[in-house]
């Protein structure tokens, strides 16, 4: 089972792509830090300082300015996330995020999907604020209890 989230960002695809893969930029909208540039085959350590959390992701595929595929965790057992960028005009990119690996027979299935969707919509809202308006203070605003 997969969960799909789409957004339009009024920014060229190469700038959207760099916001994800460049560790000096990702902290402006998503994780507070990333251990290194995202490249195919790398294991990246990402941190959320607000939540005192750290995790690893395995970068499975990179197509410059078009696609990023990663798996949560470095053990090969986490969900797979595909981020696709489609530049529809020179300054207008559709970003699509698909997360796969949900199981319909999990007792908490619906809550997992809703929580996942909430997270992606929040992250993409922060990305839009950062790239379109230069706003960098939104990232730590989601409260999870």
N, C-alpha and C positions, 0 to 999 in steps of 0.2 A: 504494500500500500504506500502511496506517495502523497505528499502535501505540496501544492503549488501556490506560489505567491508571485505577483507581477507588479511592477511599478514603472512609471515613466520618469526619467530624470533628464532635465534640460542641460545636459553636459555631454561632450563627445565621449564615445566608447573608450578611447585610450585613457582618458582621465578617470573614468569610472573603474577601469581595470587596475590602474596604478593605485587607486585608493585602497583596493583590496590587497594587492601583492607587496606594496611598499611598507615596510614596518614603521617608517616615520609618518605615514599617513593614516594607517588603520586605527590608531588610537583616537583619531578625531571623530570617529562615528561608531566603532564596534567594540573590539577588545581594547583594553587599556594598553596592551603591548603585544608584540609578535617578535619571536626570537630572531627571525631573519626573513629575507625576501622569499615569497612563496614561489617555488619552482617544482616542476614535476619530479616525483621521487623523493622529495624531502619530507622529513618529519619536523613539524613546526610546533613550538611551544607557545601557546597564547595564554594571556592572563586577563582576568577581570578583577582589578584591585578593589572595586566597590563591593564585590561579593566574596572577596578573599578566596578566589578560585583560580586554578591553573589546570590546563589540559593540553593534550597533544592532538594534532590533526595530521593525517597523512595526505599529502598532495598527490592525487592520482593522475591528473591530467591538467595541462595548461595549453590553451590556444590563445596566444597574445591578442588582447583586445576583444576576444570573443567568448572564451569559456574557461571556467575554473571548476574542477571536480576535486572534492576532498572527502575524506572519511573521518568522522569523529573518532578519536582514539587512534593509537598506533598499533593496536593488536588485531586489526582486521575485522572487528565485531560490531563497530558502531554504524549508525546510519550513514548513507552516502548522500552528499549534497552536490548538486550541479547548479552552478551560476552561469547563466547564458546572457550575453550582451548582444543586442541587435541595434545598431545605429540606424535609425530611420531617417534622420537628417543630420547634417554636420554637428549640430548641437542638441541632439535629442536621441536618447538611448532608452530602449526598453530593456529592463533587467528582469530576468525570470529566475526564480530560485525554486528548485524541486528537491525536496528531501524525501529519500526512500528508505524503507526498512521498518515501517510501522506494521504491527500485526493485529488484524481485526479481532482475534480471539483474546487479546490482552484484556484483563479486567478493567484497566484504566485507559482503554483505547481512545475514547472520545476526548477525555481530558488531555491526553498526550497530543492529539491533533490540534486542539484549541490552544494549548500552551505553545506549541510549535509555531502555529500561525501568528499568534500574538508576538512572539519573539522576532520572527522575520519581518512582520509589518513594522515593528518598532525600530529594528536595525535599519531597514530601508528608509524609514522616515528620518532617522538620524543622518544617513548617507545623503539624502536629498537636501536636508538643511545644511550640511557641510559643503557639498559641491555646488549647490545653487546660490547659497547665501553666506557661506563662510562661518556658519554657526557650529561651534565645536563643543558646547556644553550640554548637549542633549543626551549623550551616550549613557551616562550614569543615572538617568532619571527613572528607569523602570524599577518598580518595587515588587519584589517577589517574596511572598511569605509562605 
